[in-house]
Amino acid sequence: MTTGPNHPGDHPVRAAEDPAPAGEDLAALLTRLLEEAGGKSQKDLADASGVKHPTLNHWITRARGTSRIPPDSLRAIGNAFRTWGVEVTPRELFQAAGRPIPGAADEERERRLVDIYRQLPTKAQRALIQSAEAMLAAARASQ
């Protein structure tokens, strides 16, 4: 299933067809995926994703919360599993971590945003950052 572009410049993205089972948090999801990876350990996942092993272990043992996991770490974990032939979508990982699901990365939109930011005076740059932080907070609150 695909969804069409929502805004000019957006590209169609694949919707998650197999979301994480209801109630499956990040610890449960990672544990299940490691089992599906057959023989892969937390250390293997840490090495493959670039996430420090103690940090990953804290997420899996629920010793540390998941609300501040960098999106790039979740993406890297997903990439590691997919490299091992284990299917997992970014949506599954972000939902399990209780994080807002970011839109698909689009280099052209990112470049345009950076170009606009660089052209703004300092006061307007600060206002743009505050606005973006408010949008992110609202997205997190609506999860």
Disulfide bonds with the S-S distance in Angstrom:
none
